[in-house]
Amino acid sequence: MSTDLLSKKVMLISNVRKILGNPRTQLRLIENRQLFIFRSFCSPKQQSLSVSYTSGLSPQSALSASRKLQFETPEGADSVLALLRNYGCTNTHIAKIVSKYPALFTTDPEKTLLPKLEFFRSVGFSGPDIAGILSSNPYILKRGLQNNLIPTYTFLKSVVMVNENVVRVLRKTHWITVQSVQKAITPNIAILTEIGVPMSNILFLVTCHPNAVIQNREKFSTSVKKVVEMGFDPLKVSFLKAVQVICGMGESIWEQRMEVYKRWGLTDDEIMSMFRLDPLCMRSSEKKIMSVMDFLVNKMGWEPATIARYPTVFMRSLEKKIIPRCSVVKVLQMKGLVKKDLCLGILGCSENNFFDKFVLKYEQEVPELLNVYQGKIGILELGFVSEEIWEKKEL
């Protein structure tokens, strides 16, 4: 199919979406016109993905997905499509599957796919469970049923206990195989057990961060020893968070993160203290660290050493949480309504708690506070501070 024809097809889909206000009505109309659009823009021997395969994607993604798979006749792919829908997949799930594993639609639905989908259903996975697994990890359907999926499921169930956790693991990684269980997961769980890590915490690691325990035994053992030497307590969940970070980060990346924090005057000890408080702070990108520090130091006036005592700040959204909350606090400080040394703990409280304590409580004294919180009014517009003090910077 030519690029022009594909572009026309995607543009038509996009226009249909714009016309329709109701998503469900949109979906029905697209499905009813599938054959018309499919035949109008595809030559008989270059039939690409029909609208039903890509209607869950943006026009750009739909165009990309359409290029990945072509077939002489649509019957086989439509059979796969019908089978996936029968097991809980919506158009959105199917579109994600197409973008990740388009070759799935050339497989034999009866011989290759149906037995695996039936197995998932037989062990108690719901339609949404199956759809979630396939849209996140469609490559799982490449695994053999008897030699891989069944024994892998049996092992995971013995470790994580309930189907809900098995589903989480299968959605997070497509590297879990019988081989990885035998060569990595089992030995690595033994390493953690030997140093006293509680089984409940091991369950957390396997369920939420399976890629960490799939590493080869030697590398995993080295990472665990490094975390122990850093002073983490194996009885605490923070120990496994640190293991997760160390396992997923090479030495060069670690040094780069250290260097970024040092640019703001933090010492090795302060950075390590941050890591012990919340290991995930070392996973933040250089851009994120620099943006957060620039705002908190140069606009809020906090010392880097003070910020280092609250490392979770580097996992918060700058635009959605840090700036709105800090802007509210800055206004309240300038009005003398809250203490100047209010700590960064304001970023850790729940949305409702913050709103009640800092926005709703002072709405009479500062009527514009809600607009500040929602980003509709900037602090400079309120006239509480000069531009020289609150200078504008690109975040």
C-alpha positions in Angstrom: 0.0 0.0 0.0 1.4 3.5 -0.9 2.1 6.0 1.8 -0.6 8.3 0.3 -3.2 5.6 0.5 -2.3 4.8 4.1 -2.3 8.5 5.0 -5.8 8.9 3.5 -7.1 5.9 5.4 -5.7 7.2 8.7 -7.0 10.7 8.0 -10.5 9.4 7.4 -10.4 7.5 10.7 -9.3 10.7 12.5 -12.0 12.8 10.9 -14.7 10.2 11.9 -13.5 10.5 15.5 -13.7 14.3 15.4 -17.3 14.2 14.2 -18.5 11.9 16.8 -18.9 13.1 20.4 -19.9 9.8 22.0 -16.9 7.3 22.1 -19.3 4.3 22.0 -21.2 5.7 19.0 -17.8 6.3 17.4 -16.7 2.8 17.9 -19.9 1.3 16.5 -19.8 3.6 13.4 -16.1 2.7 12.8 -16.9 -1.0 13.0 -19.9 -0.7 10.7 -17.8 1.1 8.1 -14.8 -1.2 8.5 -15.4 -3.1 5.2 -16.1 0.1 3.2 -12.9 1.9 4.4 -10.9 -1.3 4.1 -11.8 -1.8 0.4 -11.8 1.8 -0.6 -8.1 2.4 0.3 -6.5 -1.0 -0.1 -5.8 -2.9 -3.3 -6.9 -6.6 -3.3 -3.3 -7.9 -2.9 -2.1 -5.3 -0.5 -4.9 -5.4 2.1 -3.6 -3.9 5.3 -5.0 -3.8 8.8 -8.7 -2.9 8.9 -10.0 0.0 11.0 -11.0 -2.5 13.8 -7.3 -3.3 14.3 -6.1 0.3 14.7 -9.1 2.3 16.0 -7.6 2.4 19.5 -4.4 4.2 18.2 -3.6 7.7 17.3 -3.5 8.5 13.6 0.3 8.3 13.6 0.3 5.0 15.5 -2.4 3.6 13.3 -0.3 4.4 10.2 2.8 2.8 11.7 0.8 -0.3 12.7 -0.7 -0.5 9.3 2.8 -0.7 7.8 3.8 -3.6 10.0 1.4 -6.2 8.7 0.0 -7.0 5.3 -1.9 -10.1 4.2 -3.4 -11.4 1.0 -6.9 -12.0 2.6 -8.3 -10.8 5.9 -10.1 -13.9 6.9 -7.3 -15.4 9.0 -6.6 -12.1 10.8 -10.3 -11.5 11.3 -10.5 -14.9 13.0 -7.7 -13.9 15.4 -9.5 -10.7 16.0 -12.8 -12.4 16.8 -11.0 -14.8 19.1 -9.3 -12.0 21.0 -12.6 -10.2 21.5 -14.2 -13.4 22.7 -11.6 -13.5 25.5 -12.1 -9.9 26.7 -10.0 -7.7 24.4 -11.5 -4.4 23.4 -10.5 -2.3 20.4 -8.0 -0.5 22.6 -6.4 -3.7 23.7 -6.3 -5.0 20.1 -4.7 -1.8 18.9 -1.9 -2.2 21.5 -1.3 -5.8 20.5 -1.1 -4.8 16.8 1.5 -2.1 17.6 3.7 -4.5 19.6 3.2 -7.9 17.9 1.5 -7.6 14.5 2.7 -11.0 13.4 0.1 -12.5 15.9 -2.6 -11.9 13.3 -0.9 -14.3 10.9 -0.9 -17.2 13.4 -3.4 -20.1 13.4 -6.2 -19.1 15.9 -7.4 -22.6 16.5 -4.1 -24.5 16.8 -1.8 -21.8 18.2 -3.9 -19.3 20.2 -7.1 -21.0 21.4 -5.4 -23.6 23.7 -3.4 -20.9 25.4 -6.3 -18.6 25.9 -8.4 -21.5 27.2 -5.7 -22.3 29.7 -5.7 -18.8 31.0 -9.5 -19.0 31.4 -9.3 -22.4 33.0 -7.0 -21.2 35.8 -9.4 -18.4 36.7 -8.2 -15.4 34.7 -11.0 -13.1 33.9 -11.6 -11.4 30.5 -10.0 -8.2 31.7 -7.1 -10.2 33.2 -6.4 -11.9 29.8 -6.9 -8.6 27.9 -4.5 -6.8 30.2 -1.8 -9.5 29.9 -2.0 -9.7 26.1 -2.0 -5.9 25.5 1.0 -5.5 27.8 2.8 -8.6 26.8 1.4 -10.2 23.6 4.7 -12.1 23.1 3.5 -14.5 25.8 1.4 -16.2 23.1 4.7 -17.2 21.4 5.5 -19.5 24.4 4.7 -23.2 24.2 1.7 -24.2 26.4 2.9 -27.5 27.9 6.6 -26.8 28.1 6.4 -23.2 29.1 3.1 -21.5 30.1 1.7 -24.2 32.3 4.9 -24.8 34.4 5.6 -21.0 34.5 2.1 -20.4 35.9 2.4 -23.2 38.4 5.7 -21.8 39.7 4.5 -18.2 39.9 1.3 -19.3 41.7 3.4 -21.2 44.2 5.4 -18.0 44.9 2.9 -15.1 44.6 -0.1 -17.2 45.8 -3.0 -15.6 44.1 -4.0 -15.1 40.4 -4.1 -11.3 40.8 -0.3 -11.3 41.5 0.4 -13.8 38.7 -1.4 -11.4 36.3 0.8 -8.5 37.5 4.0 -10.5 36.9 2.9 -11.6 33.4 2.0 -8.1 32.5 5.3 -6.6 33.6 7.7 -8.9 31.8 7.9 -11.2 28.8 11.2 -12.7 29.9 9.7 -15.2 32.4 10.1 -18.7 31.0 10.7 -22.2 32.4 14.4 -21.6 31.8 14.5 -18.2 33.7 12.6 -19.8 36.6 15.1 -22.7 36.9 18.3 -20.6 36.3 17.5 -17.3 37.9 14.3 -16.8 39.9 14.5 -19.9 42.2 18.2 -19.4 43.0 17.7 -15.6 43.5 14.8 -16.2 45.9 17.1 -18.5 47.8 19.7 -15.8 48.1 17.2 -13.4 49.6 15.9 -16.1 52.0 19.4 -16.9 53.2 20.0 -13.3 54.4 16.6 -13.1 56.2 14.4 -11.2 53.7 10.8 -12.0 54.7 8.8 -14.0 52.2 6.2 -11.2 52.1 8.8 -8.8 50.9 10.1 -11.3 48.3 6.5 -11.6 47.1 6.6 -7.8 46.7 9.7 -8.0 44.6 8.6 -10.8 42.3 5.2 -9.3 41.8 6.0 -5.7 41.3 9.6 -5.9 39.9 10.0 -9.3 38.3 12.8 -8.1 36.0 15.1 -7.8 39.0 14.8 -11.4 40.0 15.2 -12.7 36.4 18.8 -11.6 36.3 21.5 -14.3 36.4 22.4 -15.5 39.8 26.0 -14.1 39.9 24.8 -10.5 39.0 21.9 -10.7 41.4 24.1 -11.9 44.2 26.6 -9.1 43.6 23.8 -6.5 43.7 22.4 -7.9 46.9 25.8 -7.8 48.6 26.3 -4.2 47.5 23.0 -3.2 49.0 23.9 -5.0 52.3 27.2 -3.1 52.4 25.3 0.2 51.9 23.6 -0.4 55.3 20.1 -1.4 54.2 18.1 -3.7 56.5 17.0 -6.9 54.8 13.9 -7.0 56.9 12.6 -3.7 55.3 11.0 -3.2 51.9 13.5 -0.4 51.2 16.1 -3.1 51.0 14.4 -4.7 48.0 13.8 -1.3 46.5 17.5 -0.7 46.6 18.1 -4.2 45.1 15.7 -3.3 42.3 17.5 0.0 41.5 21.0 -1.5 41.7 20.0 -4.5 39.5 18.6 -2.2 36.9 21.4 0.4 36.9 24.9 0.0 35.5 27.9 1.5 37.2 28.2 4.4 34.7 24.6 5.4 35.2 25.0 5.4 38.9 28.1 7.7 38.7 26.1 10.0 36.4 23.3 10.3 38.9 25.8 11.0 41.7 27.4 13.7 39.5 24.1 15.4 38.9 23.3 15.7 42.6 26.8 16.9 43.3 26.3 19.8 40.9 23.9 21.2 43.6 26.5 21.0 46.3 25.4 17.7 47.8 28.2 15.5 49.3 28.6 11.8 48.8 27.3 11.2 52.3 24.2 13.3 51.7 23.4 11.5 48.4 23.8 8.1 50.0 21.6 9.3 52.8 19.0 10.2 50.2 19.3 6.8 48.6 18.8 5.0 52.0 15.7 7.1 52.6 14.2 6.3 49.2 16.3 4.3 46.7 14.1 5.3 43.8 15.5 8.8 43.8 18.5 7.4 41.9 16.2 6.3 39.1 15.1 9.9 38.2 16.6 11.2 35.0 19.2 14.0 34.9 16.6 16.3 33.4 14.1 15.6 36.1 16.6 16.1 38.9 17.8 19.4 37.4 14.3 20.7 36.9 13.2 19.9 40.4 16.3 21.3 42.0 16.1 24.5 39.9 12.5 25.2 41.0 12.9 24.3 44.7 16.3 26.1 45.1 16.0 29.1 42.8 12.3 29.8 43.1 11.3 28.4 46.5 14.5 29.3 48.2 15.1 25.9 49.8 18.7 24.7 50.5 19.8 21.6 48.6 20.7 19.9 51.9 17.1 20.4 53.1 15.7 19.0 49.8 18.0 16.0 50.3 16.1 15.0 53.4 12.9 14.5 51.3 14.2 12.4 48.3 10.6 11.3 47.4 10.3 14.8 45.8 12.2 13.5 42.8 9.4 11.0 42.1 6.7 13.7 42.1 5.5 15.4 38.9 6.9 18.8 38.7 4.0 20.3 36.7 1.1 18.4 38.4 2.2 18.4 42.0 5.4 20.3 42.9 4.7 23.6 41.2 1.0 23.8 42.2 1.6 23.0 45.8 4.7 25.1 46.2 3.0 28.0 44.5 0.2 27.9 47.0 2.6 27.7 49.9 4.7 30.5 48.6 1.6 32.8 48.4 0.6 31.8 52.0 4.1 32.5 53.2 4.2 35.9 51.6 0.9 36.7 53.2 2.2 35.6 56.6 -0.4 32.8 56.9 2.1 29.9 57.2 5.6 29.5 58.6 8.5 30.4 56.3 10.3 27.1 57.2 7.4 24.9 56.1 9.0 21.6 55.0 8.8 19.6 51.8 6.5 17.2 53.6 3.7 19.1 51.9 4.5 17.1 48.7 3.9 13.8 50.5 0.4 14.3 51.8 -2.7 13.2 50.0 -4.5 15.5 47.5 -7.5 15.9 49.7 -5.4 16.6 52.8 -3.3 19.3 51.1 -6.4 20.9 49.5 -8.2 21.1 52.9 -5.2 22.2 54.9 -3.8 24.8 52.5 -6.3 25.9 49.9 -9.8 25.5 51.5 -8.6 26.8 54.9 -7.4 30.1 53.5 -9.9 30.7 50.7 -11.4 33.7 52.7 -8.0 35.4 53.2 -6.7 34.7 49.7 -9.7 34.2 47.3 -7.3 33.7 44.3 -5.6 30.7 46.0 -7.7 28.1 44.1 -6.7 29.7 40.8 -3.1 29.6 41.9 -3.5 25.9 42.8 -5.1 25.2 39.4 -2.4 27.1 37.5 -4.8 29.7 36.2 -3.0 32.6 38.0 0.8 33.0 38.5 2.3 34.4 41.6 3.6 37.4 39.7 0.0 38.3 38.7 -1.0 38.6 42.3 1.5 41.3 42.9 2.9 39.8 46.1 6.4 39.6 44.7 8.5 41.4 42.1 9.7 39.7 38.9 13.3 40.2 40.1 12.7 37.9 43.1 10.4 35.4 41.3 12.3 35.4 38.0 11.0 33.3 35.2 13.0 30.3 34.2 12.4 27.5 31.8 11.7 24.3 33.8 
